[in-house]
């Protein structure tokens, strides 16, 4: 009998590839973060010129940048000026996905189960029309790699089951790779925007 390949070996190799890729991309993001002081403003300009349209009153979920994540606060300020409603993600525990709660500006008042700055627990929930998605890396097929918890994958999948939502990955141009390893549960992005331009737009 011809021995059959063990699918668990393939999965383990896949996970090891992702772990190595995360380390590489974290270092690359760190270098980009240290080299740029106005990158958030440039990101906002690219979004304004070439990004998806934001209708008056649309709900846009941003995020409060941590570590070396690209600063989306200038972009959120710009979108608020266009009449968008803003939200920030909130993880009530480490087992589920993300809720999105209204954000009225200023430093967030609370932290979620992951220690991420978030709106207060009594802030109203909002369903986003557009989600700005942080990332460690991306490719030009709309795939992204994050920290490994799958929070945004679950959140985007759930949102898409209830209607249209536009997922916009935002990061440094230096975070691009040729191909991100994908698994069945990974949610693809609709756009990827960096300080250097639009890197991906689903047709």
BATISE-352671 format. One record per residue (C-alpha): residue number from 1; residue in three letters; x, z negated, y negated. Coordinates in nm, 3 decimals. Layout:
residues N
<pt><num>NUM</num><residu>Ala</residu><u>X</u><w>Z</w><v>Y</v></pt>
...
END
This chain:
residues 203
<pt><num>1</num><residu>Unk</residu><u>0.000</u><w>0.000</w><v>0.000</v></pt>
<pt><num>2</num><residu>Unk</residu><u>0.129</u><w>0.092</w><v>-0.344</v></pt>
<pt><num>3</num><residu>Unk</residu><u>0.162</u><w>-0.224</w><v>-0.557</v></pt>
<pt><num>4</num><residu>Unk</residu><u>-0.071</u><w>-0.226</w><v>-0.855</v></pt>
<pt><num>5</num><residu>Unk</residu><u>0.052</u><w>-0.327</w><v>-1.201</v></pt>
<pt><num>6</num><residu>Unk</residu><u>-0.048</u><w>-0.674</w><v>-1.309</v></pt>
<pt><num>7</num><residu>Unk</residu><u>-0.257</u><w>-0.639</w><v>-1.631</v></pt>
<pt><num>8</num><residu>Unk</residu><u>-0.148</u><w>-0.989</w><v>-1.732</v></pt>
<pt><num>9</num><residu>Unk</residu><u>0.210</u><w>-0.866</w><v>-1.765</v></pt>
<pt><num>10</num><residu>Unk</residu><u>0.099</u><w>-0.597</w><v>-2.009</v></pt>
<pt><num>11</num><residu>Unk</residu><u>-0.098</u><w>-0.851</w><v>-2.211</v></pt>
<pt><num>12</num><residu>Unk</residu><u>0.193</u><w>-1.094</w><v>-2.224</v></pt>
<pt><num>13</num><residu>Unk</residu><u>0.427</u><w>-0.820</w><v>-2.341</v></pt>
<pt><num>14</num><residu>Unk</residu><u>0.172</u><w>-0.723</w><v>-2.604</v></pt>
<pt><num>15</num><residu>Unk</residu><u>0.152</u><w>-1.080</w><v>-2.732</v></pt>
<pt><num>16</num><residu>Unk</residu><u>0.530</u><w>-1.113</w><v>-2.738</v></pt>
<pt><num>17</num><residu>Unk</residu><u>0.550</u><w>-0.790</w><v>-2.938</v></pt>
<pt><num>18</num><residu>Unk</residu><u>0.307</u><w>-0.936</w><v>-3.192</v></pt>
<pt><num>19</num><residu>Unk</residu><u>0.498</u><w>-1.262</w><v>-3.217</v></pt>
<pt><num>20</num><residu>Unk</residu><u>0.823</u><w>-1.078</w><v>-3.288</v></pt>
<pt><num>21</num><residu>Unk</residu><u>0.649</u><w>-0.849</w><v>-3.536</v></pt>
<pt><num>22</num><residu>Unk</residu><u>0.500</u><w>-1.146</w><v>-3.723</v></pt>
<pt><num>23</num><residu>Unk</residu><u>0.845</u><w>-1.300</w><v>-3.768</v></pt>
<pt><num>24</num><residu>Unk</residu><u>0.987</u><w>-0.972</w><v>-3.896</v></pt>
<pt><num>25</num><residu>Unk</residu><u>0.699</u><w>-0.914</w><v>-4.134</v></pt>
<pt><num>26</num><residu>Unk</residu><u>0.702</u><w>-1.271</w><v>-4.264</v></pt>
<pt><num>27</num><residu>Unk</residu><u>1.067</u><w>-1.224</w><v>-4.362</v></pt>
<pt><num>28</num><residu>Unk</residu><u>0.988</u><w>-0.888</w><v>-4.519</v></pt>
<pt><num>29</num><residu>Unk</residu><u>0.701</u><w>-1.038</w><v>-4.718</v></pt>
<pt><num>30</num><residu>Unk</residu><u>0.922</u><w>-1.325</w><v>-4.831</v></pt>
<pt><num>31</num><residu>Unk</residu><u>1.176</u><w>-1.077</w><v>-4.969</v></pt>
<pt><num>32</num><residu>Unk</residu><u>0.905</u><w>-0.879</w><v>-5.150</v></pt>
<pt><num>33</num><residu>Unk</residu><u>0.760</u><w>-1.198</w><v>-5.294</v></pt>
<pt><num>34</num><residu>Unk</residu><u>1.097</u><w>-1.308</w><v>-5.430</v></pt>
<pt><num>35</num><residu>Unk</residu><u>1.171</u><w>-0.967</w><v>-5.579</v></pt>
<pt><num>36</num><residu>Unk</residu><u>0.847</u><w>-0.923</w><v>-5.774</v></pt>
<pt><num>37</num><residu>Unk</residu><u>0.707</u><w>-1.121</w><v>-6.065</v></pt>
<pt><num>38</num><residu>Unk</residu><u>0.424</u><w>-0.895</w><v>-6.185</v></pt>
<pt><num>39</num><residu>Unk</residu><u>0.306</u><w>-0.758</w><v>-5.854</v></pt>
<pt><num>40</num><residu>Unk</residu><u>-0.042</u><w>-0.910</w><v>-5.885</v></pt>
<pt><num>41</num><residu>Unk</residu><u>-0.101</u><w>-0.724</w><v>-6.210</v></pt>
<pt><num>42</num><residu>Unk</residu><u>0.023</u><w>-0.398</w><v>-6.057</v></pt>
<pt><num>43</num><residu>Unk</residu><u>-0.206</u><w>-0.449</w><v>-5.758</v></pt>
<pt><num>44</num><residu>Unk</residu><u>-0.502</u><w>-0.497</w><v>-5.991</v></pt>
<pt><num>45</num><residu>Unk</residu><u>-0.412</u><w>-0.177</w><v>-6.178</v></pt>
<pt><num>46</num><residu>Unk</residu><u>-0.394</u><w>0.025</w><v>-5.855</v></pt>
<pt><num>47</num><residu>Unk</residu><u>-0.729</u><w>-0.114</w><v>-5.741</v></pt>
<pt><num>48</num><residu>Unk</residu><u>-0.888</u><w>-0.038</w><v>-6.078</v></pt>
<pt><num>49</num><residu>Unk</residu><u>-0.762</u><w>0.320</w><v>-6.079</v></pt>
<pt><num>50</num><residu>Unk</residu><u>-0.785</u><w>0.425</w><v>-5.714</v></pt>
<pt><num>51</num><residu>Unk</residu><u>-0.968</u><w>0.154</w><v>-5.519</v></pt>
<pt><num>52</num><residu>Unk</residu><u>-1.328</u><w>0.140</w><v>-5.398</v></pt>
<pt><num>53</num><residu>Unk</residu><u>-1.601</u><w>0.129</w><v>-5.662</v></pt>
<pt><num>54</num><residu>Unk</residu><u>-1.740</u><w>-0.216</w><v>-5.736</v></pt>
<pt><num>55</num><residu>Unk</residu><u>-2.105</u><w>-0.200</w><v>-5.844</v></pt>
<pt><num>56</num><residu>Unk</residu><u>-2.239</u><w>-0.443</w><v>-6.103</v></pt>
<pt><num>57</num><residu>Unk</residu><u>-2.333</u><w>-0.766</w><v>-5.927</v></pt>
<pt><num>58</num><residu>Unk</residu><u>-2.146</u><w>-0.687</w><v>-5.605</v></pt>
<pt><num>59</num><residu>Unk</residu><u>-2.008</u><w>-0.987</w><v>-5.416</v></pt>
<pt><num>60</num><residu>Unk</residu><u>-1.631</u><w>-0.966</w><v>-5.370</v></pt>
<pt><num>61</num><residu>Unk</residu><u>-1.458</u><w>-1.218</w><v>-5.145</v></pt>
<pt><num>62</num><residu>Unk</residu><u>-1.100</u><w>-1.277</w><v>-5.253</v></pt>
<pt><num>63</num><residu>Unk</residu><u>-0.863</u><w>-1.550</w><v>-5.139</v></pt>
<pt><num>64</num><residu>Unk</residu><u>-0.642</u><w>-1.811</w><v>-5.299</v></pt>
<pt><num>65</num><residu>Unk</residu><u>-0.286</u><w>-1.697</w><v>-5.221</v></pt>
<pt><num>66</num><residu>Unk</residu><u>-0.068</u><w>-1.932</w><v>-5.015</v></pt>
<pt><num>67</num><residu>Unk</residu><u>0.298</u><w>-1.913</w><v>-4.918</v></pt>
<pt><num>68</num><residu>Unk</residu><u>0.418</u><w>-1.562</w><v>-5.002</v></pt>
<pt><num>69</num><residu>Unk</residu><u>0.081</u><w>-1.384</w><v>-4.995</v></pt>
<pt><num>70</num><residu>Unk</residu><u>0.032</u><w>-1.130</w><v>-5.270</v></pt>
<pt><num>71</num><residu>Unk</residu><u>-0.139</u><w>-1.277</w><v>-5.576</v></pt>
<pt><num>72</num><residu>Unk</residu><u>-0.491</u><w>-1.135</w><v>-5.597</v></pt>
<pt><num>73</num><residu>Unk</residu><u>-0.598</u><w>-1.362</w><v>-5.882</v></pt>
<pt><num>74</num><residu>Unk</residu><u>-0.541</u><w>-1.097</w><v>-6.154</v></pt>
<pt><num>75</num><residu>Unk</residu><u>-0.753</u><w>-0.860</w><v>-5.946</v></pt>
<pt><num>76</num><residu>Unk</residu><u>-1.029</u><w>-1.118</w><v>-5.905</v></pt>
<pt><num>77</num><residu>Unk</residu><u>-1.027</u><w>-1.184</w><v>-6.280</v></pt>
<pt><num>78</num><residu>Unk</residu><u>-1.057</u><w>-0.810</w><v>-6.341</v></pt>
<pt><num>79</num><residu>Unk</residu><u>-1.347</u><w>-0.777</w><v>-6.099</v></pt>
<pt><num>80</num><residu>Unk</residu><u>-1.527</u><w>-1.071</w><v>-6.256</v></pt>
<pt><num>81</num><residu>Unk</residu><u>-1.491</u><w>-0.893</w><v>-6.588</v></pt>
<pt><num>82</num><residu>Unk</residu><u>-1.668</u><w>-0.592</w><v>-6.435</v></pt>
<pt><num>83</num><residu>Unk</residu><u>-1.964</u><w>-0.812</w><v>-6.341</v></pt>
<pt><num>84</num><residu>Unk</residu><u>-1.878</u><w>-0.884</w><v>-5.979</v></pt>
<pt><num>85</num><residu>Unk</residu><u>-1.970</u><w>-1.215</w><v>-5.818</v></pt>
<pt><num>86</num><residu>Unk</residu><u>-1.668</u><w>-1.378</w><v>-5.657</v></pt>
<pt><num>87</num><residu>Unk</residu><u>-1.639</u><w>-1.576</w><v>-5.335</v></pt>
<pt><num>88</num><residu>Unk</residu><u>-1.358</u><w>-1.743</w><v>-5.143</v></pt>
<pt><num>89</num><residu>Unk</residu><u>-1.337</u><w>-1.796</w><v>-4.767</v></pt>
<pt><num>90</num><residu>Unk</residu><u>-1.403</u><w>-2.134</w><v>-4.611</v></pt>
<pt><num>91</num><residu>Unk</residu><u>-1.328</u><w>-2.227</w><v>-4.250</v></pt>
<pt><num>92</num><residu>Unk</residu><u>-1.542</u><w>-2.529</w><v>-4.154</v></pt>
<pt><num>93</num><residu>Unk</residu><u>-1.335</u><w>-2.584</w><v>-3.840</v></pt>
<pt><num>94</num><residu>Unk</residu><u>-1.052</u><w>-2.423</w><v>-3.644</v></pt>
<pt><num>95</num><residu>Unk</residu><u>-1.275</u><w>-2.284</w><v>-3.371</v></pt>
<pt><num>96</num><residu>Unk</residu><u>-1.502</u><w>-2.041</w><v>-3.554</v></pt>
<pt><num>97</num><residu>Unk</residu><u>-1.477</u><w>-1.781</w><v>-3.824</v></pt>
<pt><num>98</num><residu>Unk</residu><u>-1.509</u><w>-1.787</w><v>-4.199</v></pt>
<pt><num>99</num><residu>Unk</residu><u>-1.792</u><w>-1.858</w><v>-4.438</v></pt>
<pt><num>100</num><residu>Unk</residu><u>-1.777</u><w>-1.721</w><v>-4.790</v></pt>
<pt><num>101</num><residu>Unk</residu><u>-1.873</u><w>-1.946</w><v>-5.080</v></pt>
<pt><num>102</num><residu>Unk</residu><u>-1.924</u><w>-1.877</w><v>-5.448</v></pt>
<pt><num>103</num><residu>Unk</residu><u>-1.613</u><w>-1.908</w><v>-5.661</v></pt>
<pt><num>104</num><residu>Unk</residu><u>-1.659</u><w>-1.960</w><v>-6.036</v></pt>
<pt><num>105</num><residu>Unk</residu><u>-1.294</u><w>-1.956</w><v>-6.140</v></pt>
<pt><num>106</num><residu>Unk</residu><u>-1.018</u><w>-2.208</w><v>-6.187</v></pt>
<pt><num>107</num><residu>Unk</residu><u>-0.831</u><w>-2.396</w><v>-5.914</v></pt>
<pt><num>108</num><residu>Unk</residu><u>-1.042</u><w>-2.437</w><v>-5.597</v></pt>
<pt><num>109</num><residu>Unk</residu><u>-1.197</u><w>-2.781</w><v>-5.559</v></pt>
<pt><num>110</num><residu>Unk</residu><u>-1.145</u><w>-2.835</w><v>-5.187</v></pt>
<pt><num>111</num><residu>Unk</residu><u>-0.949</u><w>-2.729</w><v>-4.881</v></pt>
<pt><num>112</num><residu>Unk</residu><u>-1.088</u><w>-2.605</w><v>-4.550</v></pt>
<pt><num>113</num><residu>Unk</residu><u>-1.000</u><w>-2.695</w><v>-4.192</v></pt>
<pt><num>114</num><residu>Unk</residu><u>-0.674</u><w>-2.497</w><v>-4.221</v></pt>
<pt><num>115</num><residu>Unk</residu><u>-0.574</u><w>-2.660</w><v>-4.548</v></pt>
<pt><num>116</num><residu>Unk</residu><u>-0.651</u><w>-2.345</w><v>-4.747</v></pt>
<pt><num>117</num><residu>Unk</residu><u>-0.778</u><w>-2.398</w><v>-5.104</v></pt>
<pt><num>118</num><residu>Unk</residu><u>-1.152</u><w>-2.331</w><v>-5.099</v></pt>
<pt><num>119</num><residu>Unk</residu><u>-1.468</u><w>-2.384</w><v>-5.304</v></pt>
<pt><num>120</num><residu>Unk</residu><u>-1.641</u><w>-2.719</w><v>-5.285</v></pt>
<pt><num>121</num><residu>Unk</residu><u>-1.849</u><w>-2.783</w><v>-4.974</v></pt>
<pt><num>122</num><residu>Unk</residu><u>-2.172</u><w>-2.766</w><v>-5.174</v></pt>
<pt><num>123</num><residu>Unk</residu><u>-2.087</u><w>-2.426</w><v>-5.329</v></pt>
<pt><num>124</num><residu>Unk</residu><u>-2.354</u><w>-2.169</w><v>-5.238</v></pt>
<pt><num>125</num><residu>Unk</residu><u>-2.279</u><w>-1.930</w><v>-4.955</v></pt>
<pt><num>126</num><residu>Unk</residu><u>-2.259</u><w>-1.560</w><v>-5.037</v></pt>
<pt><num>127</num><residu>Unk</residu><u>-2.252</u><w>-1.247</w><v>-4.819</v></pt>
<pt><num>128</num><residu>Unk</residu><u>-1.966</u><w>-1.026</w><v>-4.941</v></pt>
<pt><num>129</num><residu>Unk</residu><u>-2.003</u><w>-0.656</w><v>-5.009</v></pt>
<pt><num>130</num><residu>Unk</residu><u>-1.623</u><w>-0.627</w><v>-5.034</v></pt>
<pt><num>131</num><residu>Unk</residu><u>-1.366</u><w>-0.850</w><v>-4.864</v></pt>
<pt><num>132</num><residu>Unk</residu><u>-1.006</u><w>-0.866</w><v>-4.983</v></pt>
<pt><num>133</num><residu>Unk</residu><u>-0.809</u><w>-0.936</w><v>-4.666</v></pt>
<pt><num>134</num><residu>Unk</residu><u>-0.464</u><w>-1.098</w><v>-4.665</v></pt>
<pt><num>135</num><residu>Unk</residu><u>-0.214</u><w>-0.977</w><v>-4.408</v></pt>
<pt><num>136</num><residu>Unk</residu><u>0.137</u><w>-0.994</w><v>-4.272</v></pt>
<pt><num>137</num><residu>Unk</residu><u>0.154</u><w>-0.622</w><v>-4.199</v></pt>
<pt><num>138</num><residu>Unk</residu><u>-0.046</u><w>-0.302</w><v>-4.189</v></pt>
<pt><num>139</num><residu>Unk</residu><u>-0.024</u><w>0.058</w><v>-4.078</v></pt>
<pt><num>140</num><residu>Unk</residu><u>-0.180</u><w>0.379</w><v>-4.206</v></pt>
<pt><num>141</num><residu>Unk</residu><u>-0.453</u><w>0.372</w><v>-3.942</v></pt>
<pt><num>142</num><residu>Unk</residu><u>-0.627</u><w>0.069</w><v>-4.093</v></pt>
<pt><num>143</num><residu>Unk</residu><u>-0.483</u><w>-0.186</w><v>-3.849</v></pt>
<pt><num>144</num><residu>Unk</residu><u>-0.349</u><w>-0.518</w><v>-3.975</v></pt>
<pt><num>145</num><residu>Unk</residu><u>-0.171</u><w>-0.817</w><v>-3.832</v></pt>
<pt><num>146</num><residu>Unk</residu><u>-0.236</u><w>-1.165</w><v>-3.964</v></pt>
<pt><num>147</num><residu>Unk</residu><u>-0.135</u><w>-1.512</w><v>-3.859</v></pt>
<pt><num>148</num><residu>Unk</residu><u>-0.294</u><w>-1.491</w><v>-3.515</v></pt>
<pt><num>149</num><residu>Unk</residu><u>-0.604</u><w>-1.709</w><v>-3.550</v></pt>
<pt><num>150</num><residu>Unk</residu><u>-0.841</u><w>-1.410</w><v>-3.566</v></pt>
<pt><num>151</num><residu>Unk</residu><u>-1.043</u><w>-1.555</w><v>-3.853</v></pt>
<pt><num>152</num><residu>Unk</residu><u>-1.087</u><w>-1.232</w><v>-4.045</v></pt>
<pt><num>153</num><residu>Unk</residu><u>-1.142</u><w>-1.028</w><v>-3.727</v></pt>
<pt><num>154</num><residu>Unk</residu><u>-1.436</u><w>-1.248</w><v>-3.633</v></pt>
<pt><num>155</num><residu>Unk</residu><u>-1.569</u><w>-1.265</w><v>-3.988</v></pt>
<pt><num>156</num><residu>Unk</residu><u>-1.560</u><w>-0.887</w><v>-4.040</v></pt>
<pt><num>157</num><residu>Unk</residu><u>-1.717</u><w>-0.819</w><v>-3.702</v></pt>
<pt><num>158</num><residu>Unk</residu><u>-2.002</u><w>-1.058</w><v>-3.780</v></pt>
<pt><num>159</num><residu>Unk</residu><u>-2.053</u><w>-0.917</w><v>-4.129</v></pt>
<pt><num>160</num><residu>Unk</residu><u>-2.062</u><w>-0.559</w><v>-4.000</v></pt>
<pt><num>161</num><residu>Unk</residu><u>-2.328</u><w>-0.651</w><v>-3.749</v></pt>
<pt><num>162</num><residu>Unk</residu><u>-2.551</u><w>-0.742</w><v>-4.042</v></pt>
<pt><num>163</num><residu>Unk</residu><u>-2.482</u><w>-0.441</w><v>-4.263</v></pt>
<pt><num>164</num><residu>Unk</residu><u>-2.217</u><w>-0.257</w><v>-4.458</v></pt>
<pt><num>165</num><residu>Unk</residu><u>-1.909</u><w>-0.440</w><v>-4.581</v></pt>
<pt><num>166</num><residu>Unk</residu><u>-1.587</u><w>-0.289</w><v>-4.717</v></pt>
<pt><num>167</num><residu>Unk</residu><u>-1.268</u><w>-0.453</w><v>-4.590</v></pt>
<pt><num>168</num><residu>Unk</residu><u>-0.972</u><w>-0.401</w><v>-4.823</v></pt>
<pt><num>169</num><residu>Unk</residu><u>-0.635</u><w>-0.513</w><v>-4.693</v></pt>
<pt><num>170</num><residu>Unk</residu><u>-0.406</u><w>-0.615</w><v>-4.978</v></pt>
<pt><num>171</num><residu>Unk</residu><u>-0.033</u><w>-0.673</w><v>-4.957</v></pt>
<pt><num>172</num><residu>Unk</residu><u>0.311</u><w>-0.555</w><v>-5.058</v></pt>
<pt><num>173</num><residu>Unk</residu><u>0.420</u><w>-0.199</w><v>-4.984</v></pt>
<pt><num>174</num><residu>Unk</residu><u>0.710</u><w>-0.351</w><v>-4.789</v></pt>
<pt><num>175</num><residu>Unk</residu><u>0.464</u><w>-0.484</w><v>-4.530</v></pt>
<pt><num>176</num><residu>Unk</residu><u>0.389</u><w>-0.137</w><v>-4.392</v></pt>
<pt><num>177</num><residu>Unk</residu><u>0.495</u><w>-0.049</w><v>-4.036</v></pt>
<pt><num>178</num><residu>Unk</residu><u>0.445</u><w>0.265</w><v>-3.831</v></pt>
<pt><num>179</num><residu>Unk</residu><u>0.196</u><w>0.109</w><v>-3.592</v></pt>
<pt><num>180</num><residu>Unk</residu><u>0.037</u><w>-0.233</w><v>-3.549</v></pt>
<pt><num>181</num><residu>Unk</residu><u>-0.033</u><w>-0.331</w><v>-3.185</v></pt>
<pt><num>182</num><residu>Unk</residu><u>-0.410</u><w>-0.351</w><v>-3.149</v></pt>
<pt><num>183</num><residu>Unk</residu><u>-0.639</u><w>-0.546</w><v>-2.921</v></pt>
<pt><num>184</num><residu>Unk</residu><u>-1.010</u><w>-0.492</w><v>-2.855</v></pt>
<pt><num>185</num><residu>Unk</residu><u>-1.122</u><w>-0.769</w><v>-3.090</v></pt>
<pt><num>186</num><residu>Unk</residu><u>-0.912</u><w>-0.653</w><v>-3.387</v></pt>
<pt><num>187</num><residu>Unk</residu><u>-1.125</u><w>-0.539</w><v>-3.682</v></pt>
<pt><num>188</num><residu>Unk</residu><u>-0.998</u><w>-0.233</w><v>-3.868</v></pt>
<pt><num>189</num><residu>Unk</residu><u>-0.970</u><w>-0.218</w><v>-4.245</v></pt>
<pt><num>190</num><residu>Unk</residu><u>-1.148</u><w>0.038</w><v>-4.462</v></pt>
<pt><num>191</num><residu>Unk</residu><u>-0.876</u><w>0.040</w><v>-4.726</v></pt>
<pt><num>192</num><residu>Unk</residu><u>-0.519</u><w>-0.081</w><v>-4.765</v></pt>
<pt><num>193</num><residu>Unk</residu><u>-0.397</u><w>-0.125</w><v>-5.123</v></pt>
<pt><num>194</num><residu>Unk</residu><u>-0.053</u><w>-0.236</w><v>-5.239</v></pt>
<pt><num>195</num><residu>Unk</residu><u>0.127</u><w>-0.261</w><v>-5.572</v></pt>
<pt><num>196</num><residu>Unk</residu><u>0.255</u><w>0.094</w><v>-5.507</v></pt>
<pt><num>197</num><residu>Unk</residu><u>-0.079</u><w>0.260</w><v>-5.437</v></pt>
<pt><num>198</num><residu>Unk</residu><u>-0.349</u><w>0.318</w><v>-5.178</v></pt>
<pt><num>199</num><residu>Unk</residu><u>-0.186</u><w>0.331</w><v>-4.834</v></pt>
<pt><num>200</num><residu>Unk</residu><u>-0.501</u><w>0.386</w><v>-4.627</v></pt>
<pt><num>201</num><residu>Unk</residu><u>-0.860</u><w>0.488</w><v>-4.691</v></pt>
<pt><num>202</num><residu>Unk</residu><u>-1.100</u><w>0.549</w><v>-4.404</v></pt>
<pt><num>203</num><residu>Unk</residu><u>-1.270</u><w>0.884</w><v>-4.447</v></pt>
END
